[in-house]
């Protein structure tokens, strides 16, 4: 580190930052690597942003509503289930919500007594648990807070390790459902079994739940240690706006508000999200369209190509490619990934985990984009495999 830069905290120097998917600047790419919605947001969103800016932009000199009060009320009304504005916290994307949860519940060894009068062991950090594979931002957020990561691996079957999670001593356990990157969803019955035994905070990260058949929101009334996290980035086509939210017991929301930045969601984002919620029929049609395209492509992978593909409840597909000789494995997946990239078709490869390394994650695009992907995969699969 340069001598002109003051020394950072040691744990920050050692930190490996989260690596997002590639965002190419030049045109001409078929971009299927970051699970963005392939269709534009509701026209009401564009109009709401224009209206908020106004003719001269004078409104931008004013701070936004610090609590996103109208948006909290609208989110609660959307989901029903007896939820009120006090059950909602709005964030600068769901990543902000995840960061707030880690900030509030995870960190170095606690100085204050634990509930019941006990204390953590000397030097012990408040653990955050999560499954592997899962969203790779979780360990980054935990390490920033100097917390301890507690991981529970999936088997290839992707069955939820209910008993292991329930026995975890983590203060907070983060579970993506549908899972990223496989797209496998977990039932409410399984989540209830976890909640029956888990004493910490269970955070069900439902970024992709609008594309699934079931979600965990009905469980909130019965389980005060449950938090459901949602985003406007996927189904609402607002990844560039950065709005997410948590649904939880009001006592948990109060804690998130204590550690939340005062003006964490800007005026335009609040206006855009409110407009999106006002046009649910538009988004229902988009979700149905994405699901139909997804299901057709899953069938293509499993039937025509003969590739093992996980059943997806998300807006992406996780599939294990086979080359022209029928081989699978990390090298085969990397070969397909690089072939596609050379053709300006971007997908995602996760080589750092044994379960994910033989697979590719394919975001669901428009039907035209998926045809380009299919034709490109045909070309890769028919190409001769060099002898090793």
N, C-alpha and C positions, 0 to 999 in steps of 0.2 A: 504494500500500500504506500502511496506517495507520502513523503514526509510533510507535505503541505496540508494533508487531510488529517484531522484529529482522529485518533484511534477509536474505532467503533466497539461496541460491546462484543466480547469474544464469541458469544453464541450467534450473533448476526454475521460475523465474519465467516463462520463455518456454515452458514445457512445456504442451502440449495434452493433457489427460487423456483416457483411454479413455472412450467413451460407451456404456454398456450399453443393452440394450433396455428399453423402458418396462415398469415393474412397477406396474400400477394397484392402488391400495389398495381401491377400492370394488368390490363384487360385480357380476356380470352381464356380464363381458367374455368373449368367446371369444379366448383368449390363444394366438396362434400366431406369436409374434415372437421367442422366445428359445430355441427348439429343446429345450424341456424335454420329458421323457417324459410322455405323456398319461395314464399309468396309475400307480397307487401302487406303492411298493416292496413287496418280499416281506414277508408278515406276520412272517417271522423277524427282519426288521430292527427292526420296532416292538418286538417282544418283547425283543430284545437290548438296545435302548436302555433299556427299563423295568428290565431285569435289572441293567444297569450302574449306573443311578441308585440302585436299591434303594428300600427303604421310606422311609428318612430322608435319602437323598441324601448320605450320609457319604462315598461314594467320590469325590465331586466336590471334596473338600478336597485330594485327592492329585493330583500331577502325572501326566500320561499317560506311557506308555512313550516315552522320548525318541526312539527310532529306529523306532517302530511295528514292532517286531521280528516279532510274530506275523503281522501283515498283510503284511510283506515276504515271509515264507515262503509264505503262502497265495497271493499273487499269482504268485510263481515257480512254485508247483505248478500253478496254473490254466493257465499258458501252456506248461508243459513245455519242449521244445526245449533241454533240458539246462540251463535257467536255475536259479540258486540265489538264496537271499536276498541274496547279495552283488551280484547283478545288478539289484537293485530299490532305488529311493528313493521314499519316500512323501511327498506334499506336501499342502498345504492347498488342494486343487483342483489341476487341471493348470496353472492360471495361476501357482501358486506354483512348480511345477516349471520352467515357462518362465522365470520370474524368476530362479531359481537358476542355470539354464543361462546366461542373459545375465550374471548376476553373476560367474560363474566364467570365462567365455570372451570377454566383450565389454567394452570400456571405452576410456578415453583411451589415448594413446600409451604403450606399454609402456616401463618404465625398464630392465627386464632384457633381456638378449640373447634373441633368438628361437632356437629349436632350430637347431643347425648353426652358431651363432655370429653370424648376421646380426642386424641391428636394423631395426625399422621406420623408414620415412622420418621426418625431424623433423616433429613435429606431427601425424603420422598416428595415427588412432584404430583400434582393433581393430574391424573391420567385422563386422556381422551382415547376412546376406543373406536375402531372402524374395521371393516372387513377389507380383505385384499383378494382380488382387485377392487378398487373403488376410486372415488374422485381423488386425484393426486394432490389437490389443494389442501386436504385435511392435514397431512403431516407438516406441511409448510406453516400453516396457521398455528399449529400446536408448538412447533419449534420456536416460532417468533415469541410465544408466550413463555418459553422455557418449561413447557409441560412435558409429560411423558406419553409416548405413543404406545398404545396397546392394540396389537393387530390380531385378527382372527381370520385365517385363510379360508377361502372357498375351495372346495373340490371342483373338478371339472363339471360335475352334475349341477353345480350352482344351487344346491339345496341350502336353504337358510340354516346356519348353525344355531338354532334357537337356544338350546341348552347352554352352549358356551357363552353366548351373548348375555343370557339371563344371569349367569354366574359371574360375569365380569365385575370387577371392582372399580371400573372407570367411573369418573364423576359424570362424564357425558359420553354417549356412544352415538356415532354418526353412521347412519345407514341410508344409502341411496336406494330408492325403490320407485320406479324401475332402476335396476343397477346400471351404473356406468362403469365399464364400457360394454357390458354384455347385453343390456336391454331386458334382462330377466326381472319380472315383477314378483313381489312377495305379497301374500294374501293378508288380509286383516286378521284372519284366524291365527296366522303365524305371529304377527305383530302382537296380538293379545297374549299369546303364550310367552313372548319375551317380556312384555310389560308386567305379567303376573309375577315374575321373579326378579326383574331388574330393579335395583334400588336407585340407580342414578337417573340422569336425564337422557331419554331416548329421543334423538333428533332424526326424524325421517325426512330425508332430503328428496322432495318430490318434484324436482325440476322437470321431469318428463311425464308426470302423472296425467296430464290432459290426454295423453295418447294411450293410456292404460284403461282397463275395465274396472278397476277398483282403486280407491285411495283411502288414506288413513284419517281424514278429517272427522268422520263419525266417531272415532275413538277418543277424541279430545275430551268430550264431556265426562268420560269414565276414568280418564287417566291424567291426573294433574302433572305427571312427570313426562308427558309427551309434548314434543314440539314438531310441527309440520312446517317445512320450508318450501316456498314456491317462488317462481320467477315469471316475469313477463318476456323473457328473452326467447323462449322456444315457441310455444303455441301462439303467443300474441305477437310474434314477429317484431319484437322491440329490443333486440340484443344491443343495438346502438344507443338506446335510451337509458339502460341500466336501472331497472326497478325490480326489486324482489320483496318478499315479505315472510314474516313468521306468524304462525297461528299457535297460540299457547294460552295457558292459564294466565290471568292478569298479573299474578305475582311474578311470573317469569318475564312477561312483557315489561313490567316495571324495572326489573333488573337490566334488561337490554336498553331501556331508555336512559338508565343511569350512565352507561358506558358508550352510548351512541354519540357520534358527532352532532353538534347542535343543528346544523342545516345539512343533513347528509343526503337529501334528495332535492334536486333543483326544481325550479318552477316549471320548466318545460317538461321534465320527466313526470312530474305529478299530473300535469294537464294531459299529457299523452296517455298515461295509464288510466286515468279516469275516463277518457274518451274510448279507450279500448274496451273497458268494462261495460260501456253503454251500448256496445254493438256485438253482443254475444252470439247472435245468429250468424254474423259474418265469420266469426272465428270457429263456430261449430262446423261450418261448411269447410273451412280450411283444414281443420283437424280430421274430418272424415276423408278428405281428399288425400292427405298425407298418409293416413292409415291404409287406405286402399292401395296406394302406390307401394307402401312398405310391404304389405302382404303379398302383392304380386312379385316383388323382387325376392322376398324370402322364399317363395315357391320356386322361383327361377334358380336360386342358389342350391336349394335342397333337391329339386327334381331334375332339372336339365343338367346342372353342373355336377350334382352328386356331392356337394360340399356340406360338411357339418355346419349348421347354422342354428344359433340359439333362437328360441321363440322370442320375438321382440314385442315389448309393450311400450316402446319409446318411438322417437322419430329417427332412429338409426338401426343398422343391422350389423351384427357381429358374426362374421363368417370365416371359416377356415379354408383357404384356397388350396386347390390341388393343381399341380402342374400337368403337362401333357403325359408324364409317366405315372401319374397318380400319387406323386409324393406330396407330403405335407410337412410342416415344421417351420421354425423361425426363418430359415434361409429362404424357403419357398414364399412365405408371406412378404419378406423383404423384397424379393425379386418382383413380386406382383406390385408392391407399393412403388418401387422405383420405376417400373415399366409405365404405370399409370401417370406418375409425376412427369415423366419424359413426354407424355402426351398431353400435359397440362390438365390432368384430372387428379385432384387432390383428395385423398382419403387419409385415414389415420392408422398408424401402426404403433403398438406399444411393446417394444422389445425387452423392457426391463423386468418383466414378470413372466415366470414359466407358463402360467396359464394363458396369458394374453399374447405371448410372442408369436404363436403360429397363426394368429387371426388378423383380420383387417376390420376396422370399424368404418362403415359406409353410411354417411348421413343421407337421409331421404331427400332427394331434390325433386324438381319438376319431372314429369314423365319424359320430357325431351332430354333432360340431364341424365336420367337413369338409362335412357337408350344409349347415350354416349358412353356411359360407364359400362353397360353390358357389352357393347361392341368392342370396347377397349379390353375388357376381360377376356372376350373371345380371342382377340388377337394375341394376348399374352398366353393364354392356355394352349393355343395352337402352335406357338413358337417352339422350335426345337430346344431341348434342355441340354446344355453342354455337359460333356462327360467330366467328372471330377477326378 
